[in-house]
C-alpha cells in the first residue's frame, strides 16, 4: 500500500512588518528625476542623460520608456543635442566637453554634491593636500576628484588613512563622498586627525542628511525586528551602506531590487521583518515588497518614524 503523500507545510506566519521612515527618495533624487521628466515634457524626446540619473533600474527603465537615453560618454550624444548630467555630479572636463560639442546642458547634480565640489576647489586654491574619503571608481568620487586631480588623494579605509602622505602636513584637508557609512567615515577622519593635527574639514559633515537619516532609521529598526530588507540597487552606495549598518547590529540583512529577489530561506524562523530603502528606490517597489511579505501569513504592517524630512531643492532656471 502506497503511503499517502504529505501535504506541503503552509508558509510560516509573519508577525510585524515594520517600514522605516524616512526611506527611499531623498530631495536630490526627486530633483534629478523631475529634471528629466520636465525636460521630456518641455523639449520632447530624446533627452540624453550622462550615466544613470540615479542608481536604480526601476527609475531608469521608466524614464527610458518616456524617451530618455542613458549614455556613459558624451561622444554618444549627437552634436547639438540636449544632455542632463546625473545627480552624482561630473568633473569640470565634462562641462568643457559638452560646450565644445554644442550640447545644451541641464545639470541634475545634487546640491549637496555640488557643495563638496566647491569645497574641493577652495581647498585646492589654498594649496592643501585633500584627502577625499570615498570609494575609488564611484561616479560621485570621479566627479569630485576632477575638481582638483593633482591635489586629491582618495582614502577608502582606515589602513589607507594610516599610510596617507602630504607634501606639507600643515596644509591638509578632508572631504567625503556623500553616501558613506557614518561610523566608517568617522573612524577614517579620526586617523587623519591624529596623523595630521592641522587637518581642515568642512564646517558641516559632507555625508548628506538623507544618508544620515536612513542609517539612523536602520539603527532604530534593528531594535525591533529580526531581519532587515533594503530595497535598492547593487550600484547604490547608500543602499549598500544600509545593509552594512544593519549587519553591524547583529541582524541578517539583504539588498533586494524588488520582492522577486527575496529568498524563502531568509525568512524561515523570522517573525519580525524590517524594510527600508536606499535614497534612489521608488516607493511603489517598497510597497510591493511589503504586500508580498504580508501575503505569506497574517502580518501587521506598521511604520517606525525616526525623523520627518521636509527638504526640497529648486529645479534649474530653465525648467522652473
Secondary structure as UniProt FT lines:
FT   STRAND          16..21
FT   HELIX           27..43
FT   STRAND          47..50
FT   HELIX           57..66
FT   STRAND          68..71
FT   HELIX           74..76
FT   TURN            79..80
FT   STRAND          82..85
FT   TURN            87..88
FT   HELIX           92..100
FT   TURN            101..102
FT   STRAND          104..107
FT   HELIX           111..125
FT   TURN            126..127
FT   STRAND          129..133
FT   TURN            136..137
FT   HELIX           139..145
FT   TURN            146..147
FT   TURN            149..151
FT   STRAND          152..155
FT   HELIX           158..163
FT   TURN            169..170
FT   STRAND          172..176
FT   TURN            178..179
FT   HELIX           182..195
FT   TURN            197..198
FT   STRAND          200..201
FT   HELIX           209..222
FT   TURN            223..224
FT   STRAND          227..231
FT   TURN            234..235
FT   HELIX           237..248
FT   TURN            249..250
FT   STRAND          252..256
FT   HELIX           259..261
FT   HELIX           264..267
FT   TURN            268..269
FT   STRAND          273..277
FT   TURN            279..280
FT   HELIX           283..294
FT   TURN            295..296
FT   STRAND          300..305
FT   HELIX           317..319
//
